[in-house]
């Protein structure tokens, strides 16, 4: 690793990052002895494929495009490749922050970045690509950095019964505005909304493989009974003089980001031509949030479910009977509350209480499968089948079926036992102790070369494998086994829809909840958990 050291503040410097650098990427480490704020600016261009790469596949051709450190917009076709950071844009610049022991703490991304490094922390940089294809990349970025001492605010005492802070979602936009939220001119593409669905014959503006909606012309050309454009929003629609389009279904998508949160809501006003049919968040319907709307009135909508940590998508679906068609979104805004464990909560406030343990990435509850213990602790003789009884797996369920997602955290010296209230089984780490640095195993799936061992529910604390350290981090907790050093880790897909939609945790319910495993590192934040009282 080409390592630059921050020894004092203020400090500036620069280095280059080749798009082909998968191993030993350039990095910065904080050796100043105090917390520093680092700002990164990246210039230059790179691509995920060389210009002479032979292909006629449109999903692959787009990877030849030279882009800056913000990368390419994510598309559905990207899912066929195993990007190193699957939730981030292809070709985006990614910084991975690790502590002094090599444990991954968080990631930052984009050509403009600002973050903090604690003493001993380091940050390494890389292009987001499928690790198998780094050799086909082209180009490089020049990264300039500045490091300054963090300004420390005086600590204020916590007021009892203080209401949690509410934060604003900053990247929601009305239709027909630019990045500064100024209304666009006639027939200008809207960079915040894509025309995701439209019938054959619709005239569109295309940027790369993305179809953009455009602002409609003024009322001299548009239908005179449309509600007016406002000082904060304009109609968007197909790319014709008066937004004419064929009969059929249309949908408009916009995206926004949410950090860790406990709850969130979005409100706004909409008008459509001819009628709204559905609103979806991350592909899941939010029900019927507005009455059937029309182009002659504005209707209020409200969304309070379906959100995920990271990038979120809202899709407005409508139907046109022909002629002018479009959508106007005005006064859209959103707020969120931080997770319960994100500020000032300590593990001491949660011990010996009934708690949920929820994964911050998949939203799955830690859940105890199998039969409850029926005899004294240790009567099962071990946790492997060779002992005469194989301890059942712990899984990640979408809901609290039969109270098996209730846990109690019990102090044991300076460590903790984590006991399920229903089965009385202890959270228990199977498999070998990790070797080398965190992340050396390369992932948690067999495709990485090593399958992380399952976490099970044992009837006793054999060999201290039921003892855990609970470490506050990034709005949640890392839960690390004392013996194996493995992190509690949530495998499988994030939950979709409302809690309980999967119908259970066994295959007989139609969906088998994915196992919880013991991973050697915090891949994609799946080792971070929220813990809160039930």
C-alpha positions in Angstrom: 0.0 0.0 0.0 1.4 3.4 -1.0 0.9 5.1 2.4 0.9 8.8 3.0 1.1 9.9 6.7 -0.8 12.8 8.3 1.7 13.9 11.0 0.4 17.4 11.8 -2.3 19.8 10.9 -2.9 21.6 8.7 -1.4 19.4 6.0 -2.0 19.1 2.3 -0.8 16.7 -0.4 -1.7 14.7 -3.5 -1.3 11.4 -5.1 -2.5 9.4 -8.2 -4.9 6.5 -8.3 -4.9 4.2 -11.3 -8.2 2.6 -12.3 -6.4 -0.8 -12.4 -5.2 -0.7 -8.8 -7.1 -3.4 -6.9 -4.2 -4.5 -4.7 -2.1 -2.0 -2.6 -4.2 1.1 -3.4 -2.9 4.5 -2.2 -3.9 5.4 1.4 -3.7 8.0 4.1 -3.1 7.2 7.8 -3.6 9.6 10.7 -0.4 9.6 12.8 -1.0 13.1 14.2 -2.3 11.9 17.6 -5.6 13.7 17.4 -8.8 13.5 15.3 -8.5 15.2 11.9 -11.0 16.2 9.2 -9.9 15.2 5.7 -11.2 16.8 2.5 -10.5 15.0 -0.8 -10.9 16.4 -4.3 -10.4 14.1 -7.3 -9.8 15.3 -10.9 -9.3 13.3 -14.0 -11.3 10.6 -15.8 -11.3 6.8 -16.0 -13.5 4.0 -17.3 -14.4 0.4 -16.5 -13.4 -0.7 -19.9 -10.7 0.3 -22.4 -11.9 2.0 -25.5 -10.8 -1.0 -27.7 -12.7 -3.6 -25.7 -14.7 -5.6 -28.2 -18.4 -5.9 -27.3 -21.8 -5.2 -28.8 -23.7 -5.6 -25.5 -25.3 -2.2 -24.7 -25.1 -3.1 -20.9 -21.4 -3.4 -21.3 -20.7 -0.7 -23.8 -21.7 2.0 -21.3 -18.7 1.0 -19.2 -16.4 2.3 -21.9 -17.5 5.9 -21.1 -14.9 8.1 -19.4 -16.3 9.5 -16.2 -15.1 11.4 -13.2 -14.9 10.3 -9.6 -18.7 10.2 -9.3 -18.9 7.3 -11.7 -21.8 6.1 -13.8 -25.5 6.2 -12.7 -26.5 2.8 -11.3 -28.8 0.7 -13.5 -30.6 -2.6 -13.1 -28.2 -4.3 -15.5 -25.3 -3.6 -13.1 -26.6 -6.3 -10.9 -25.2 -9.0 -13.2 -21.7 -8.0 -12.2 -20.3 -8.5 -8.7 -19.1 -4.9 -7.9 -16.9 -4.5 -4.9 -19.4 -2.1 -3.5 -22.7 -3.2 -5.0 -24.8 -0.4 -3.5 -22.6 2.4 -5.0 -22.3 3.7 -8.6 -20.1 1.8 -11.0 -16.7 3.5 -11.4 -17.3 5.8 -8.4 -14.2 6.7 -6.3 -14.5 4.9 -2.9 -12.6 5.5 0.3 -12.6 2.7 2.8 -11.8 3.9 6.4 -10.2 1.4 8.8 -9.1 1.6 12.4 -5.6 1.0 13.7 -6.3 -2.8 13.8 -7.4 -2.9 10.2 -11.1 -3.2 11.0 -13.3 -1.6 8.4 -15.3 1.2 10.0 -17.1 2.9 7.0 -16.9 4.0 3.4 -17.0 7.4 1.6 -17.5 7.9 -2.1 -17.5 10.5 -4.9 -15.0 13.0 -6.3 -15.6 15.3 -3.4 -15.3 13.7 0.0 -15.1 15.0 3.6 -14.6 12.7 6.6 -12.9 12.2 9.9 -10.0 10.0 10.8 -9.4 9.1 14.4 -5.8 8.6 15.6 -4.4 5.5 13.9 -7.2 5.4 11.3 -6.4 5.0 7.6 -8.3 5.5 4.4 -7.5 3.7 1.2 -8.9 4.6 -2.3 -10.2 2.4 -5.2 -12.5 2.5 -8.2 -15.7 0.6 -7.7 -15.6 -2.4 -10.1 -16.0 -6.1 -10.3 -12.7 -7.4 -8.8 -12.4 -9.8 -11.7 -12.2 -7.0 -14.3 -9.8 -4.4 -12.8 -7.2 -5.3 -15.5 -9.6 -4.0 -18.2 -10.0 -0.5 -16.7 -8.5 2.6 -18.2 -7.5 6.1 -16.9 -6.6 7.5 -13.5 -7.6 10.2 -11.0 -5.4 12.8 -9.2 -6.4 13.1 -5.6 -5.6 16.2 -3.6 -6.2 16.2 0.1 -6.1 18.6 3.0 -6.1 17.6 6.7 -7.2 19.9 9.5 -7.7 19.5 13.2 -11.2 18.6 14.2 -13.0 21.4 16.0 -14.3 20.0 19.3 -17.5 21.5 20.6 -18.0 21.6 24.4 -19.9 18.6 25.6 -23.4 19.5 26.7 -25.2 17.4 29.4 -28.0 15.2 28.0 -31.4 16.5 29.0 -33.7 13.8 30.3 -36.7 13.0 28.0 -35.3 15.1 25.2 -37.0 14.5 21.9 -34.8 12.9 19.3 -33.3 15.2 16.7 -35.0 15.4 13.3 -32.8 15.8 10.2 -33.7 16.9 6.7 -33.3 14.7 3.6 -31.2 17.1 1.5 -31.4 15.5 -2.0 -35.1 15.6 -2.8 -36.0 17.8 -5.7 -39.2 19.1 -7.3 -39.7 18.4 -11.0 -38.2 20.8 -13.5 -35.5 22.3 -11.4 -31.7 22.3 -11.5 -29.2 21.4 -8.7 -29.7 24.8 -7.1 -33.5 24.3 -7.3 -34.0 27.0 -9.8 -36.7 26.2 -12.4 -35.4 25.1 -15.8 -36.3 26.5 -19.2 -38.6 25.0 -21.9 -37.7 21.5 -23.1 -34.7 21.1 -20.8 -33.9 17.6 -19.5 -34.5 17.1 -15.8 -31.4 15.6 -14.2 -33.3 14.4 -11.1 -36.1 12.4 -12.7 -35.9 9.6 -15.3 -38.7 8.5 -17.6 -38.4 4.9 -16.5 -41.5 3.4 -18.2 -43.2 4.6 -21.3 -45.2 3.1 -24.3 -43.6 2.6 -27.7 -43.5 5.7 -29.8 -42.7 8.1 -26.9 -40.1 10.7 -27.8 -37.4 10.9 -25.1 -34.1 12.6 -24.3 -31.4 10.0 -23.6 -28.3 10.5 -21.6 -26.2 7.4 -22.0 -28.9 4.7 -21.5 -31.1 6.8 -19.2 -34.3 8.4 -20.6 -34.8 11.8 -19.2 -38.1 13.6 -18.7 -38.0 17.2 -20.0 -39.7 20.4 -18.8 -42.8 21.2 -20.8 -43.2 24.4 -22.8 -45.1 27.4 -21.4 -48.9 27.5 -21.3 -49.2 29.0 -24.8 -48.3 25.5 -26.1 -49.3 23.2 -23.2 -52.9 22.5 -22.5 -54.5 25.6 -21.0 -56.3 23.6 -18.3 -53.1 22.2 -16.8 -52.4 23.7 -13.4 -49.7 26.4 -13.8 -46.0 25.9 -13.4 -44.8 27.5 -10.1 -41.7 29.4 -9.0 -40.4 26.2 -7.5 -41.6 23.4 -10.0 -42.4 22.7 -13.6 -44.2 20.0 -15.5 -42.1 17.3 -17.0 -43.1 14.9 -19.7 -42.1 13.4 -23.1 -39.8 15.4 -25.4 -42.3 17.0 -27.7 -43.5 20.6 -28.1 -46.5 20.1 -25.9 -45.5 16.9 -24.0 -47.6 14.7 -26.3 -47.3 10.9 -25.8 -49.0 7.7 -26.9 -51.7 6.0 -24.9 -50.3 3.8 -22.1 -48.5 3.6 -18.8 -45.6 6.0 -17.8 -43.5 6.1 -14.7 -41.0 8.7 -13.4 -38.2 7.8 -11.0 -36.1 9.9 -8.6 -33.6 8.9 -6.0 -32.4 10.2 -2.7 -30.2 9.0 0.2 -30.8 8.2 3.8 -28.1 7.5 6.4 -28.9 5.3 9.4 -32.3 6.1 10.6 -35.1 4.9 12.9 -38.0 6.4 10.9 -38.4 8.7 8.0 -41.2 10.5 6.1 -41.6 12.3 2.8 -44.5 14.7 1.8 -45.2 16.7 -1.3 -47.8 17.7 -3.9 -48.4 16.2 -7.3 -50.5 16.7 -10.4 -50.6 14.3 -13.4 -52.0 13.9 -16.8 -54.1 11.7 -16.9 -54.1 9.9 -13.5 -51.8 8.6 -10.9 -51.9 4.8 -10.5 -49.3 4.0 -7.9 -46.3 5.2 -5.9 -43.5 2.8 -5.2 -40.6 3.1 -2.8 -37.7 0.8 -3.7 -40.0 -1.2 -5.9 -42.6 -1.7 -3.2 -46.1 -0.1 -3.4 -46.9 2.3 -0.6 -50.6 1.7 -1.0 -52.9 4.4 -2.2 -51.3 7.6 -0.8 -53.3 10.0 -2.9 -56.8 10.0 -4.5 -57.0 9.7 -8.2 -55.4 12.9 -9.3 -55.7 15.0 -12.5 -54.1 17.8 -14.4 -56.6 20.4 -13.0 -55.7 20.1 -9.3 -52.8 19.5 -7.0 -53.0 16.6 -4.5 -50.9 16.0 -1.4 -49.0 12.7 -1.0 -47.2 11.3 2.1 -44.8 8.3 2.4 -43.6 6.9 5.6 -42.5 3.3 4.9 -40.3 1.2 2.6 -37.1 3.2 3.1 -33.6 1.6 3.3 -30.2 2.9 4.5 -28.3 4.4 1.5 -29.8 5.1 -2.0 -33.7 5.0 -2.2 -35.9 5.3 -5.3 -39.4 6.8 -5.5 -41.4 5.8 -8.6 -44.5 7.7 -9.7 -46.6 5.6 -12.0 -49.4 7.1 -14.1 -51.6 6.3 -17.1 -52.4 8.5 -20.1 -55.3 8.1 -22.5 -53.3 9.9 -25.2 -52.4 13.5 -26.0 -50.4 15.7 -23.5 -49.1 13.7 -20.5 -46.8 14.7 -17.7 -46.1 15.0 -14.0 -45.5 17.9 -11.6 -44.1 17.4 -8.2 -43.9 20.5 -5.9 -43.0 21.2 -2.3 -41.4 17.8 -1.8 -39.5 17.4 1.4 -38.4 14.7 3.8 -37.1 14.2 7.3 -35.6 11.3 9.3 -34.7 10.5 12.9 -31.4 8.9 13.8 -31.5 5.3 15.0 -32.1 4.8 18.7 -28.5 3.7 19.3 -26.9 6.4 17.1 -26.4 9.0 19.9 -25.7 8.8 23.6 -27.0 5.3 24.0 -24.7 2.9 25.8 -24.8 -0.9 26.2 -25.3 -0.4 30.0 -28.7 1.1 29.3 -29.7 -2.1 27.4 -28.5 -5.0 29.6 -30.9 -7.3 31.3 -33.8 -5.9 29.3 -35.8 -7.4 26.5 -34.3 -6.0 23.2 -34.4 -6.4 19.5 -31.1 -6.8 17.7 -31.7 -5.5 14.1 -29.2 -5.4 11.3 -28.6 -1.9 10.0 -28.2 -3.0 6.4 -30.7 -5.9 5.9 -33.2 -4.7 8.5 -33.5 -8.4 9.7 -34.0 -9.3 13.3 -31.6 -11.6 15.0 -33.8 -14.7 15.5 -33.4 -18.1 17.3 -34.4 -21.2 15.3 -34.9 -24.7 16.8 -36.4 -26.1 19.9 -36.0 -24.4 23.3 -33.6 -26.0 25.8 -35.4 -28.4 28.1 -32.8 -29.4 30.7 -29.9 -27.9 32.5 -27.3 -25.9 30.6 -24.7 -28.1 29.0 -27.0 -31.2 28.9 -26.9 -31.2 25.1 -23.2 -31.9 25.4 -21.9 -29.4 22.8 -23.1 -27.6 19.7 -22.0 -30.0 16.9 -23.8 -33.0 15.5 -20.9 -35.1 16.8 -22.0 -34.3 20.4 -25.3 -36.0 19.7 -27.2 -32.8 19.0 -26.5 -30.1 16.5 -27.4 -26.6 17.8 -29.9 -24.9 15.6 -28.8 -21.9 13.5 -29.5 -18.3 14.3 -31.2 -16.6 11.3 -32.2 -13.1 10.2 -36.0 -12.9 10.1 -38.2 -10.1 8.9 -40.4 -10.1 11.9 -40.7 -11.3 15.5 -42.5 -14.6 15.0 -43.4 -16.3 18.3 -41.2 -13.8 20.3 -38.0 -15.6 19.0 -36.5 -12.1 18.1 -36.5 -11.1 21.8 -33.1 -11.3 23.4 -31.5 -10.4 26.8 -28.0 -9.1 27.1 -26.4 -10.5 30.3 -23.1 -9.2 31.7 -20.4 -11.8 32.3 -17.3 -10.1 33.6 -16.4 -7.5 31.0 -18.1 -9.5 28.2 -21.8 -10.4 27.5 -23.9 -13.5 27.1 -26.8 -12.9 24.6 -29.7 -15.1 25.5 -32.9 -15.7 23.5 -36.0 -15.2 25.6 -38.1 -17.9 23.9 -35.6 -20.7 23.4 -33.2 -19.8 26.2 -30.3 -20.5 23.8 -27.1 -18.5 23.9 -25.8 -16.7 20.8 -22.8 -18.9 19.9 -19.9 -18.6 17.4 -19.1 -21.8 15.4 -16.0 -22.3 13.1 -12.3 -21.4 13.3 -10.8 -18.4 14.9 -9.9 -15.7 12.3 -6.3 -15.7 11.0 -4.4 -12.6 9.9 -6.0 -9.2 9.5 -9.7 -8.4 9.2 -10.8 -8.8 5.6 -8.2 -11.4 4.7 -11.0 -14.0 4.1 -12.2 -11.8 1.3 -15.9 -12.0 2.1 -18.5 -14.2 3.8 -19.7 -16.4 0.9 -18.1 -19.5 -0.5 -17.5 -17.6 -3.8 -14.9 -15.6 -1.9 -12.9 -18.7 -1.2 -14.1 -19.1 2.4 -17.6 -19.5 3.7 -18.1 -17.8 7.0 -19.3 -20.3 9.7 -22.8 -20.1 11.0 -23.8 -18.6 14.3 -25.9 -21.0 16.3 -28.0 -21.1 19.4 -26.2 -23.3 22.0 -27.5 -24.4 25.4 -24.3 -23.4 27.2 -21.1 -21.4 26.9 -18.8 -24.0 25.5 -15.1 -22.8 25.3 -16.3 -19.2 25.8 -17.8 -19.1 22.3 -21.0 -17.6 23.8 -19.2 -14.6 25.2 -19.3 -11.4 23.1 -17.9 -7.9 23.1 -20.4 -5.2 22.0 -18.7 -2.2 20.4 -20.4 1.1 19.6 -19.8 2.2 16.0 -21.4 4.3 13.2 -24.9 4.5 14.6 -25.0 1.0 15.9 -22.9 -1.8 17.4 -20.3 -4.4 16.2 -20.9 -7.7 18.1 -17.5 -9.5 18.3 -17.1 -13.1 19.6 -14.5 -13.3 22.4 -13.0 -16.6 21.2 -13.2 -16.6 17.4 -13.0 -12.8 17.0 -15.7 -13.1 14.4 -18.3 -10.4 13.9 -22.0 -11.2 14.1 -23.0 -10.8 10.4 -26.3 -10.7 8.5 -26.4 -12.8 5.3 -29.1 -12.7 2.6 -31.2 -10.0 1.0 -32.7 -7.0 2.8 -36.3 -7.4 3.8 -38.9 -6.2 1.3 -42.3 -4.8 2.2 -43.8 -4.7 5.6 -42.5 -6.8 8.5 -44.1 -10.2 8.4 -44.5 -10.2 4.6 -42.2 -13.2 4.3 -44.6 -15.2 6.4 -42.1 -16.9 8.6 -38.5 -18.0 8.9 -38.7 -21.6 7.6 -38.7 -22.8 4.0 -42.2 -24.2 4.6 -43.4 -20.6 4.8 -42.3 -20.0 1.3 -39.1 -18.3 2.2 -36.2 -19.5 4.4 -34.7 -16.7 6.4 -30.9 -16.4 5.7 -28.4 -17.6 8.3 -26.5 -15.2 10.5 -22.8 -16.0 10.2 -19.5 -15.1 11.9 -17.5 -12.9 9.4 -13.9 -11.7 9.8 -14.8 -8.1 8.8 -17.6 -5.6 8.4 -18.4 -6.1 4.7 -21.0 -3.6 3.4 -22.0 -2.7 7.0 -23.7 -6.0 7.5 -21.9 -6.4 10.8 -23.5 -3.3 12.3 -26.5 -3.8 14.5 -29.1 -1.6 16.2 -30.0 -2.7 19.7 -33.1 -1.2 21.3 -35.7 -2.2 23.9 -38.7 -4.1 22.7 
